Amino acid sequence: MEYLRVTAVNFKTEDLFEVVLEAGDVTFEPGNCVAIFSAEDESRPYSISSGIDEDVLRFLVRSVPDGSVSRWLAQRKPGDEVRVSAPFGWFRPGHAAPGQDSVFIATGTGIAPFLSYLRSAPERPPLACLYGVSLADEAFALDELEALPNFQLAVSREVADRAFYGRVTGQLESLPLRSNIQFYLCGLDVMIDEVSGWLEQHSIDYTQIHREVFFYADET
Ligand SMILES: Cc1cc2nc3c(=O)[nH]c(=O)nc-3n(C[C@H](O)[C@H](O)[C@H](O)COP(=O)(O)OP(=O)(O)OC[C@H]3O[C@@H](n4cnc5c(N)ncnc54)[C@H](O)[C@@H]3O)c2cc1C
C-alpha cells in the first residue's frame, strides 16, 4: 500500500478524465490494475494506462453518477495524496507467445490496458485494434491509436470524422481470424460477451479470448 501524489487530473469530457499520479517505486505489467482508496477508505480497481517506463501512473476514469470512488477521484487536485494498492491482475494484452499475434477490442475506459501495452512495447503493435465510444469527444489518446496499422474507432451516438458510425461490434467482419491470434477484450460486459460469442462462432477457440470486464450494463 502506498500514498502517491496527484500530478494532474485532465478532463476529457464532463465525466471522463485522466488521473496522473507520481509512480514512486511502483512497478507493474501492462494490464495490471491498482485498487484506489477514497478518503472514506472505499476502494475500486482501476487499470493503469501508462507505459512501464514512465515516471507517472496514468488512469482513465469514468465518473459514475453517485459513484463513491470515481466521483471522489474527479475532485482530486495536484498535490493531493491518494492511497493505492500494489498492482495486480491477470489480464496481459499483447503477451502472445512468439509466433502469435494480438487483436485488441475496447469500449470506453477499457482502452486503458491497451494504451499501457502500446506505451510499453510500441515495437510489437497488435494486428488490429477496435475502440468503441458513445461520442467522438470521449475517445482517449487518438493521436497514439491512429498511428497503429489497423486501428478503427467506432462512435455509436453521432456521426464523426474517420470513425465507423455504430457499435464496435459492427466491425467484427474486418478482423483477422486465425488460430495464432490472441484476442483481448476490455470494457463493458455486453460488448465482451457479444464479441466472445461471435469469435467462438467463427471457430476461434475460447483459450484465444482474454476478457477484462470494467462495467456491467445492468448497473448503468
Ligand atoms: C478489473 C477492473 C478494472 C477497472 N478499471 C477501470 C478503469 O480503468 N477506469 C474506470 O473508469 N473504471 C474501471 N473499473 C470500474 C471501477 O472499478 C468502478 O467500478 C467504477 O469507477 C465505479 O465505482 P464508484 O465507486 O465510483 O461507484 P459505486 O459507488 O461502486 O457505484 C455507484 C452507483 O453507480 C452504479 N454504477 C456502477 N457502474 C456504473 C456505470 N458504468 N454507469 C452508471 N452507473 C454505474 C452502481 O450500480 C451504483 O448504483 C474497473 C473495474 C474492474 C473490475
The ligand as an SDF file (V2000), in Angstrom:
LIG
                    3D

 53 58  0  0  0  0  0  0  0  0999 V2000
  -10.6240   -5.1140  -13.0880 C   0  0  0  0  0  0  0  0  0  0  0  0
  -11.3410   -3.7760  -13.1630 C   0  0  0  0  0  0  0  0  0  0  0  0
  -10.6710   -2.6740  -13.7020 C   0  0  0  0  0  0  0  0  0  0  0  0
  -11.3420   -1.4530  -13.8140 C   0  0  0  0  0  0  0  0  0  0  0  0
  -10.6950   -0.4000  -14.3780 N   0  0  0  0  0  0  0  0  0  0  0  0
  -11.3590    0.7750  -14.5470 C   0  0  0  0  0  0  0  0  0  0  0  0
  -10.7400    1.8770  -15.2280 C   0  0  0  0  0  0  0  0  0  0  0  0
   -9.5810    1.8060  -15.6760 O   0  0  0  0  0  0  0  0  0  0  0  0
  -11.4670    3.0190  -15.3670 N   0  0  0  0  0  0  0  0  0  0  0  0
  -12.7690    3.1320  -14.8880 C   0  0  0  0  0  0  0  0  0  0  0  0
  -13.3830    4.1940  -15.0450 O   0  0  0  0  0  0  0  0  0  0  0  0
  -13.3500    2.1010  -14.2360 N   0  0  0  0  0  0  0  0  0  0  0  0
  -12.6800    0.9520  -14.0490 C   0  0  0  0  0  0  0  0  0  0  0  0
  -13.2880   -0.0770  -13.3960 N   0  0  0  0  0  0  0  0  0  0  0  0
  -14.5890    0.1860  -12.7160 C   0  0  0  0  0  0  0  0  0  0  0  0
  -14.2870    0.7780  -11.3040 C   0  0  0  0  0  0  0  0  0  0  0  0
  -13.5920   -0.1810  -10.5180 O   0  0  0  0  0  0  0  0  0  0  0  0
  -15.5500    1.1610  -10.5170 C   0  0  0  0  0  0  0  0  0  0  0  0
  -16.4500    0.0960  -10.5330 O   0  0  0  0  0  0  0  0  0  0  0  0
  -16.2300    2.4220  -11.0580 C   0  0  0  0  0  0  0  0  0  0  0  0
  -15.3330    3.5210  -11.0660 O   0  0  0  0  0  0  0  0  0  0  0  0
  -17.4590    2.7690  -10.2000 C   0  0  0  0  0  0  0  0  0  0  0  0
  -17.0300    2.8920   -8.8610 O   0  0  0  0  0  0  0  0  0  0  0  0
  -17.6760    4.0020   -7.8950 P   0  0  0  0  0  0  0  0  0  0  0  0
  -17.1480    3.7660   -6.5280 O   0  0  0  0  0  0  0  0  0  0  0  0
  -17.4880    5.3600   -8.4620 O   0  0  0  0  0  0  0  0  0  0  0  0
  -19.2210    3.6850   -7.9930 O   0  0  0  0  0  0  0  0  0  0  0  0
  -20.0660    2.7810   -6.9390 P   0  0  0  0  0  0  0  0  0  0  0  0
  -20.1630    3.5460   -5.6650 O   0  0  0  0  0  0  0  0  0  0  0  0
  -19.4750    1.4140   -6.9200 O   0  0  0  0  0  0  0  0  0  0  0  0
  -21.4640    2.7170   -7.6690 O   0  0  0  0  0  0  0  0  0  0  0  0
  -22.4030    3.7990   -7.5280 C   0  0  0  0  0  0  0  0  0  0  0  0
  -23.6670    3.5100   -8.3090 C   0  0  0  0  0  0  0  0  0  0  0  0
  -23.3800    3.5930   -9.7160 O   0  0  0  0  0  0  0  0  0  0  0  0
  -23.7970    2.3970  -10.3720 C   0  0  0  0  0  0  0  0  0  0  0  0
  -22.8400    2.1680  -11.4700 N   0  0  0  0  0  0  0  0  0  0  0  0
  -21.7580    1.3680  -11.4730 C   0  0  0  0  0  0  0  0  0  0  0  0
  -21.1340    1.4400  -12.6760 N   0  0  0  0  0  0  0  0  0  0  0  0
  -21.8560    2.3270  -13.4100 C   0  0  0  0  0  0  0  0  0  0  0  0
  -21.7150    2.8530  -14.7250 C   0  0  0  0  0  0  0  0  0  0  0  0
  -20.7380    2.4370  -15.5540 N   0  0  0  0  0  0  0  0  0  0  0  0
  -22.6040    3.7850  -15.1490 N   0  0  0  0  0  0  0  0  0  0  0  0
  -23.5920    4.2030  -14.3600 C   0  0  0  0  0  0  0  0  0  0  0  0
  -23.7870    3.7270  -13.1060 N   0  0  0  0  0  0  0  0  0  0  0  0
  -22.9260    2.8060  -12.6460 C   0  0  0  0  0  0  0  0  0  0  0  0
  -23.7610    1.3310   -9.2970 C   0  0  0  0  0  0  0  0  0  0  0  0
  -24.6690    0.2790   -9.5900 O   0  0  0  0  0  0  0  0  0  0  0  0
  -24.2140    2.1100   -8.0610 C   0  0  0  0  0  0  0  0  0  0  0  0
  -25.6040    2.2110   -8.0140 O   0  0  0  0  0  0  0  0  0  0  0  0
  -12.6570   -1.3080  -13.3030 C   0  0  0  0  0  0  0  0  0  0  0  0
  -13.3030   -2.4260  -12.7520 C   0  0  0  0  0  0  0  0  0  0  0  0
  -12.6670   -3.6390  -12.6950 C   0  0  0  0  0  0  0  0  0  0  0  0
  -13.4070   -4.8400  -12.1200 C   0  0  0  0  0  0  0  0  0  0  0  0
  1  2  1  0
  2  3  1  0
  2 52  2  0
  3  4  2  0
  4  5  1  0
  4 50  1  0
  5  6  2  0
  6  7  1  0
  6 13  1  0
  7  8  2  0
  7  9  1  0
  9 10  1  0
 10 11  2  0
 10 12  1  0
 12 13  2  0
 13 14  1  0
 14 15  1  0
 14 50  1  0
 15 16  1  0
 16 17  1  0
 16 18  1  0
 18 19  1  0
 18 20  1  0
 20 21  1  0
 20 22  1  0
 22 23  1  0
 23 24  1  0
 24 25  2  0
 24 26  1  0
 24 27  1  0
 27 28  1  0
 28 29  2  0
 28 30  1  0
 28 31  1  0
 31 32  1  0
 32 33  1  0
 33 34  1  0
 33 48  1  0
 34 35  1  0
 35 36  1  0
 35 46  1  0
 36 37  1  0
 36 45  1  0
 37 38  2  0
 38 39  1  0
 39 40  1  0
 39 45  2  0
 40 41  1  0
 40 42  2  0
 42 43  1  0
 43 44  2  0
 44 45  1  0
 46 47  1  0
 46 48  1  0
 48 49  1  0
 50 51  2  0
 51 52  1  0
 52 53  1  0
M  END
$$$$
